Amino acid sequence: MTLPDLLGRRAVLALLPVVFAASFALAQAGADKRRSGYQDMGAALQKMQDDDTANPGMLFVQLGRQLWAKPVGAANKSCADCHALADMKGVAVRYPAMPKDGDKPIDLEGRIRLCRTAHQQAEPLAPESQDLLALMAVVANQSRGMSIAPSNDPRLVPFREQGAAIYQRRQGQLNLSCAICHDDNAGKKLAGVTIPEAHPTGYPLYRLEWQALGSLKRRLRNCLVGIRAEAYPYDSVDYVALEIYLMDRAKGMVFESPGVRP
């Protein structure tokens, strides 16, 4: 065997692990047919989300950093007095969760509001207020790029089942369920916009329609109004139960907050 032949064989053998790894990665990616809302967007919006200097949600992340270090309330404590911001990595991908001494699950918003009243002895921030969304955004952003990993706390099981039932239940004057839109008709167009699969991978996110950052709860309320159903009270556990179910459906998908959507 000549030296060129030997070198050629060695080169091929050296490349085999690389080829195998690439093939395995492609097979793994191809096995998961789920699509996030990001994948349904055009290239321009994807670039807007990917570029931190263009993503308008990052303005809320910056504000959140300032609020994180600001002492508030009768306790005159800041979030940073208890938590390093870097320690928030992995938190958003496992919420909603059960509070230590509670009997109902809370979402990330609820956790922030609870910390504010219990530990900072401050007034709770109003739902969808700029400061609350900013704190949610900066916490969520620490988990960007991680896989969604819902809590396996057995106390969440009945609430996950409750969320699944809500997802399948027809509601409103249009007699539609979440599943009819986001399972049966996902990928089709509604008012010129692609119907997503309802994977909450980017919340809180900046929606161009809103011209603002918003929570998943706001999106769910919009959906209820859209099918001409009465929105649940803002503090209803139904929203949290539905989020538990949606996060379970999205298990393993990449978390991308703050996302951008049309």
C-alpha positions as a LaTeX table, in Angstrom:
\begin{tabular}{lrrr}
\hline
Residue & $x$ (\AA) & $y$ (\AA) & $z$ (\AA) \\
\hline
Met1 & 0.00 & 0.00 & 0.00 \\
Thr2 & 1.40 & 3.39 & $-0.96$ \\
Leu3 & 1.82 & 6.28 & 1.48 \\
Pro4 & $-0.93$ & 8.38 & $-0.21$ \\
Asp5 & $-3.33$ & 5.42 & 0.09 \\
Leu6 & $-2.47$ & 5.01 & 3.77 \\
Leu7 & $-2.88$ & 8.72 & 4.47 \\
Gly8 & $-6.20$ & 8.69 & 2.63 \\
Arg9 & $-7.52$ & 5.81 & 4.74 \\
Arg10 & $-6.38$ & 7.51 & 7.93 \\
Ala11 & $-8.10$ & 10.74 & 6.90 \\
Val12 & $-11.34$ & 8.89 & 6.25 \\
Leu13 & $-11.13$ & 7.06 & 9.58 \\
Ala14 & $-10.40$ & 10.32 & 11.37 \\
Leu15 & $-13.49$ & 11.88 & 9.85 \\
Leu16 & $-15.83$ & 9.03 & 10.79 \\
Pro17 & $-16.50$ & 10.25 & 14.37 \\
Val18 & $-17.27$ & 13.73 & 13.08 \\
Val19 & $-19.63$ & 12.40 & 10.42 \\
Phe20 & $-21.33$ & 10.12 & 12.94 \\
Ala21 & $-21.78$ & 12.95 & 15.44 \\
Ala22 & $-23.23$ & 15.24 & 12.79 \\
Ser23 & $-25.59$ & 12.53 & 11.55 \\
Phe24 & $-26.72$ & 11.78 & 15.09 \\
Ala25 & $-27.39$ & 15.47 & 15.76 \\
Leu26 & $-29.43$ & 15.77 & 12.58 \\
Ala27 & $-31.39$ & 12.64 & 13.46 \\
Gln28 & $-32.13$ & 13.99 & 16.91 \\
Ala29 & $-33.25$ & 17.33 & 15.51 \\
Gly30 & $-35.38$ & 15.63 & 12.89 \\
Ala31 & $-37.07$ & 13.42 & 15.47 \\
Asp32 & $-38.60$ & 16.42 & 17.25 \\
Lys33 & $-41.27$ & 17.85 & 14.96 \\
Arg34 & $-42.33$ & 20.59 & 17.38 \\
Arg35 & $-41.93$ & 24.17 & 16.22 \\
Ser36 & $-41.58$ & 27.28 & 18.32 \\
Gly37 & $-43.09$ & 30.57 & 17.25 \\
Tyr38 & $-39.57$ & 31.68 & 16.41 \\
Gln39 & $-39.34$ & 29.07 & 13.65 \\
Asp40 & $-42.59$ & 30.32 & 12.11 \\
Met41 & $-41.32$ & 33.89 & 11.76 \\
Gly42 & $-39.60$ & 35.43 & 8.78 \\
Ala43 & $-35.86$ & 36.05 & 8.70 \\
Ala44 & $-36.20$ & 39.75 & 9.58 \\
Leu45 & $-38.03$ & 39.07 & 12.85 \\
Gln46 & $-35.68$ & 36.23 & 13.72 \\
Lys47 & $-32.74$ & 38.59 & 13.27 \\
Met48 & $-34.48$ & 41.18 & 15.46 \\
Gln49 & $-34.84$ & 38.64 & 18.26 \\
Asp50 & $-31.30$ & 37.30 & 17.89 \\
Asp51 & $-29.62$ & 40.71 & 17.97 \\
Asp52 & $-29.61$ & 42.08 & 21.53 \\
Thr53 & $-29.09$ & 45.58 & 20.15 \\
Ala54 & $-32.25$ & 45.28 & 18.03 \\
Asn55 & $-34.48$ & 43.16 & 20.29 \\
Pro56 & $-36.80$ & 45.66 & 22.05 \\
Gly57 & $-37.33$ & 43.17 & 24.87 \\
Met58 & $-33.75$ & 43.75 & 25.96 \\
Leu59 & $-34.72$ & 47.27 & 27.09 \\
Phe60 & $-36.84$ & 45.58 & 29.76 \\
Val61 & $-33.94$ & 43.30 & 30.67 \\
Gln62 & $-31.76$ & 46.36 & 31.21 \\
Leu63 & $-34.43$ & 48.00 & 33.37 \\
Gly64 & $-34.77$ & 44.74 & 35.28 \\
Arg65 & $-31.07$ & 44.79 & 36.13 \\
Gln66 & $-31.50$ & 48.24 & 37.65 \\
Leu67 & $-34.57$ & 47.19 & 39.64 \\
Trp68 & $-32.77$ & 44.04 & 40.83 \\
Ala69 & $-30.23$ & 46.16 & 42.67 \\
Lys70 & $-32.69$ & 48.77 & 44.00 \\
Pro71 & $-33.72$ & 48.53 & 47.70 \\
Val72 & $-37.49$ & 48.86 & 48.18 \\
Gly73 & $-40.16$ & 48.42 & 50.82 \\
Ala74 & $-40.15$ & 48.66 & 54.57 \\
Ala75 & $-37.32$ & 46.12 & 54.68 \\
Asn76 & $-35.21$ & 48.36 & 52.43 \\
Lys77 & $-33.91$ & 45.28 & 50.64 \\
Ser78 & $-33.11$ & 44.66 & 47.00 \\
Cys79 & $-33.45$ & 41.41 & 45.10 \\
Ala80 & $-29.64$ & 41.36 & 44.95 \\
Asp81 & $-29.45$ & 41.29 & 48.75 \\
Cys82 & $-30.84$ & 37.75 & 48.63 \\
His83 & $-29.96$ & 36.49 & 45.15 \\
Ala84 & $-27.08$ & 36.95 & 42.76 \\
Leu85 & $-28.62$ & 37.49 & 39.36 \\
Ala86 & $-26.47$ & 34.71 & 37.91 \\
Asp87 & $-28.11$ & 32.31 & 40.39 \\
Met88 & $-31.40$ & 32.83 & 38.53 \\
Lys89 & $-30.10$ & 30.71 & 35.66 \\
Gly90 & $-32.43$ & 27.76 & 35.26 \\
Val91 & $-35.31$ & 29.25 & 37.26 \\
Ala92 & $-37.61$ & 30.31 & 34.42 \\
Val93 & $-37.36$ & 26.96 & 32.60 \\
Arg94 & $-38.79$ & 25.08 & 35.60 \\
Tyr95 & $-41.65$ & 27.42 & 36.52 \\
Pro96 & $-44.55$ & 27.33 & 37.37 \\
Ala97 & $-43.76$ & 25.65 & 40.67 \\
Met98 & $-45.24$ & 25.04 & 44.09 \\
Pro99 & $-44.22$ & 27.54 & 46.77 \\
Lys100 & $-42.64$ & 26.04 & 49.87 \\
Asp101 & $-45.66$ & 26.48 & 52.12 \\
Gly102 & $-48.41$ & 26.92 & 49.53 \\
Asp103 & $-51.13$ & 24.68 & 48.20 \\
Lys104 & $-51.42$ & 26.29 & 44.76 \\
Pro105 & $-48.75$ & 26.66 & 42.08 \\
Ile106 & $-47.34$ & 30.03 & 41.13 \\
Asp107 & $-45.78$ & 31.25 & 37.92 \\
Leu108 & $-42.65$ & 33.39 & 37.66 \\
Glu109 & $-44.74$ & 36.52 & 38.05 \\
Gly110 & $-46.28$ & 35.12 & 41.23 \\
Arg111 & $-42.85$ & 34.25 & 42.62 \\
Ile112 & $-41.62$ & 37.81 & 42.10 \\
Arg113 & $-44.74$ & 39.30 & 43.65 \\
Leu114 & $-44.46$ & 36.94 & 46.63 \\
Cys115 & $-40.81$ & 37.85 & 47.22 \\
Arg116 & $-41.69$ & 41.52 & 47.04 \\
Thr117 & $-44.43$ & 41.35 & 49.67 \\
Ala118 & $-42.91$ & 38.73 & 51.98 \\
His119 & $-39.23$ & 39.67 & 51.97 \\
Gln120 & $-39.06$ & 43.28 & 50.84 \\
Gln121 & $-42.29$ & 44.23 & 52.62 \\
Ala122 & $-43.30$ & 46.29 & 49.61 \\
Glu123 & $-46.56$ & 46.73 & 47.77 \\
Pro124 & $-47.07$ & 44.08 & 45.07 \\
Leu125 & $-46.41$ & 45.26 & 41.54 \\
Ala126 & $-49.49$ & 45.57 & 39.34 \\
Pro127 & $-50.07$ & 42.87 & 36.70 \\
Glu128 & $-48.41$ & 43.71 & 33.36 \\
Ser129 & $-46.77$ & 46.78 & 34.91 \\
Gln130 & $-43.45$ & 47.85 & 33.44 \\
Asp131 & $-41.46$ & 47.09 & 36.58 \\
Leu132 & $-42.97$ & 43.63 & 37.03 \\
Leu133 & $-42.36$ & 42.73 & 33.39 \\
Ala134 & $-38.80$ & 44.06 & 33.64 \\
Leu135 & $-38.05$ & 41.85 & 36.65 \\
Met136 & $-39.63$ & 38.87 & 34.90 \\
Ala137 & $-37.57$ & 39.61 & 31.79 \\
Val138 & $-34.23$ & 39.84 & 33.57 \\
Val139 & $-34.86$ & 36.60 & 35.48 \\
Ala140 & $-36.10$ & 34.78 & 32.38 \\
Asn141 & $-33.18$ & 36.04 & 30.30 \\
Gln142 & $-30.74$ & 34.23 & 32.60 \\
Ser143 & $-32.15$ & 30.94 & 31.25 \\
Arg144 & $-32.03$ & 31.87 & 27.57 \\
Gly145 & $-30.62$ & 29.00 & 25.54 \\
Met146 & $-31.46$ & 26.36 & 28.14 \\
Ser147 & $-33.91$ & 23.51 & 27.61 \\
Ile148 & $-37.33$ & 23.83 & 29.18 \\
Ala149 & $-37.36$ & 21.47 & 32.17 \\
Pro150 & $-40.69$ & 21.51 & 34.03 \\
Ser151 & $-40.71$ & 20.65 & 37.71 \\
Asn152 & $-41.52$ & 17.02 & 38.55 \\
Asp153 & $-43.11$ & 17.97 & 41.87 \\
Pro154 & $-46.01$ & 15.49 & 42.30 \\
Arg155 & $-48.13$ & 18.28 & 43.76 \\
Leu156 & $-48.29$ & 19.80 & 40.29 \\
Val157 & $-49.95$ & 16.74 & 38.72 \\
Pro158 & $-53.59$ & 17.73 & 39.36 \\
Phe159 & $-52.91$ & 21.24 & 38.10 \\
Arg160 & $-51.22$ & 19.91 & 34.96 \\
Glu161 & $-54.30$ & 17.78 & 34.35 \\
Gln162 & $-56.48$ & 20.82 & 34.94 \\
Gly163 & $-54.44$ & 22.72 & 32.36 \\
Ala164 & $-54.78$ & 19.88 & 29.85 \\
Ala165 & $-58.55$ & 19.89 & 30.33 \\
Ile166 & $-58.70$ & 23.66 & 29.75 \\
Tyr167 & $-56.59$ & 23.27 & 26.60 \\
Gln168 & $-59.06$ & 20.77 & 25.15 \\
Arg169 & $-62.26$ & 22.50 & 26.31 \\
Arg170 & $-64.37$ & 24.46 & 23.83 \\
Gln171 & $-65.15$ & 27.96 & 25.06 \\
Gly172 & $-66.76$ & 31.20 & 24.03 \\
Gln173 & $-69.29$ & 32.16 & 21.40 \\
Leu174 & $-67.01$ & 30.75 & 18.69 \\
Asn175 & $-66.99$ & 27.40 & 20.51 \\
Leu176 & $-63.26$ & 26.88 & 20.02 \\
Ser177 & $-60.61$ & 25.22 & 22.14 \\
Cys178 & $-56.88$ & 25.89 & 22.34 \\
Ala179 & $-56.34$ & 22.51 & 20.68 \\
Ile180 & $-58.47$ & 23.34 & 17.64 \\
Cys181 & $-56.25$ & 26.30 & 16.79 \\
His182 & $-52.84$ & 25.20 & 18.01 \\
Asp183 & $-52.96$ & 21.46 & 17.28 \\
Asp184 & $-55.45$ & 20.92 & 14.46 \\
Asn185 & $-54.67$ & 24.12 & 12.55 \\
Ala186 & $-51.09$ & 24.93 & 13.56 \\
Gly187 & $-49.06$ & 26.19 & 10.63 \\
Lys188 & $-52.06$ & 27.63 & 8.80 \\
Lys189 & $-52.70$ & 31.35 & 8.44 \\
Leu190 & $-55.09$ & 33.47 & 10.47 \\
Ala191 & $-55.30$ & 37.14 & 9.48 \\
Gly192 & $-52.05$ & 36.69 & 7.59 \\
Val193 & $-50.15$ & 35.33 & 10.60 \\
Thr194 & $-49.03$ & 31.72 & 11.03 \\
Ile195 & $-50.92$ & 29.93 & 13.80 \\
Pro196 & $-48.22$ & 28.67 & 16.22 \\
Glu197 & $-48.14$ & 25.40 & 18.13 \\
Ala198 & $-48.54$ & 27.24 & 21.45 \\
His199 & $-45.14$ & 26.43 & 22.94 \\
Pro200 & $-44.35$ & 29.20 & 25.47 \\
Thr201 & $-40.64$ & 29.31 & 24.72 \\
Gly202 & $-40.14$ & 33.08 & 24.66 \\
Tyr203 & $-42.17$ & 34.65 & 27.48 \\
Pro204 & $-42.15$ & 37.33 & 28.57 \\
Leu205 & $-41.81$ & 38.50 & 24.97 \\
Tyr206 & $-42.13$ & 41.62 & 22.86 \\
Arg207 & $-45.11$ & 41.42 & 20.50 \\
Leu208 & $-45.16$ & 43.93 & 17.67 \\
Glu209 & $-48.96$ & 43.93 & 17.81 \\
Trp210 & $-48.74$ & 45.17 & 21.41 \\
Gln211 & $-45.73$ & 47.43 & 20.88 \\
Ala212 & $-44.73$ & 46.25 & 24.35 \\
Leu213 & $-43.38$ & 43.37 & 26.36 \\
Gly214 & $-46.09$ & 41.08 & 27.70 \\
Ser215 & $-46.55$ & 37.93 & 29.74 \\
Leu216 & $-48.00$ & 34.58 & 28.71 \\
Lys217 & $-51.00$ & 35.46 & 30.83 \\
Arg218 & $-51.68$ & 38.47 & 28.62 \\
Arg219 & $-51.49$ & 36.25 & 25.54 \\
Leu220 & $-53.92$ & 33.75 & 27.07 \\
Arg221 & $-56.36$ & 36.52 & 27.95 \\
Asn222 & $-56.12$ & 37.80 & 24.38 \\
Cys223 & $-56.95$ & 34.33 & 23.09 \\
Leu224 & $-60.01$ & 34.09 & 25.33 \\
Val225 & $-61.26$ & 37.46 & 24.14 \\
Gly226 & $-60.54$ & 36.42 & 20.55 \\
Ile227 & $-62.87$ & 33.42 & 20.79 \\
Arg228 & $-65.44$ & 35.65 & 22.52 \\
Ala229 & $-65.09$ & 33.96 & 25.87 \\
Glu230 & $-64.97$ & 35.71 & 29.22 \\
Ala231 & $-61.38$ & 36.00 & 30.41 \\
Tyr232 & $-60.70$ & 34.43 & 33.79 \\
Pro233 & $-59.96$ & 36.75 & 36.71 \\
Tyr234 & $-56.34$ & 37.83 & 36.54 \\
Asp235 & $-55.39$ & 35.90 & 39.67 \\
Ser236 & $-57.16$ & 32.71 & 38.56 \\
Val237 & $-55.21$ & 29.50 & 39.03 \\
Asp238 & $-56.56$ & 28.43 & 35.61 \\
Tyr239 & $-53.88$ & 30.52 & 33.91 \\
Val240 & $-51.13$ & 28.90 & 35.96 \\
Ala241 & $-52.57$ & 25.42 & 35.38 \\
Leu242 & $-52.64$ & 26.06 & 31.64 \\
Glu243 & $-49.05$ & 27.31 & 31.73 \\
Ile244 & $-47.96$ & 24.17 & 33.60 \\
Tyr245 & $-49.49$ & 22.07 & 30.83 \\
Leu246 & $-48.02$ & 24.20 & 28.04 \\
Met247 & $-44.54$ & 24.09 & 29.57 \\
Asp248 & $-44.86$ & 20.32 & 29.87 \\
Arg249 & $-45.69$ & 20.12 & 26.14 \\
Ala250 & $-42.61$ & 22.23 & 25.44 \\
Lys251 & $-40.29$ & 20.13 & 27.60 \\
Gly252 & $-36.83$ & 19.98 & 26.04 \\
Met253 & $-37.39$ & 22.91 & 23.68 \\
Val254 & $-35.02$ & 25.87 & 23.80 \\
Phe255 & $-36.03$ & 28.78 & 26.03 \\
Glu256 & $-35.53$ & 32.11 & 24.26 \\
Ser257 & $-36.84$ & 34.99 & 26.40 \\
Pro258 & $-37.21$ & 37.80 & 25.62 \\
Gly259 & $-38.71$ & 36.56 & 22.39 \\
Val260 & $-40.07$ & 38.72 & 19.59 \\
Arg261 & $-43.33$ & 37.91 & 17.84 \\
Pro262 & $-45.50$ & 39.62 & 15.19 \\
\hline
\end{tabular}
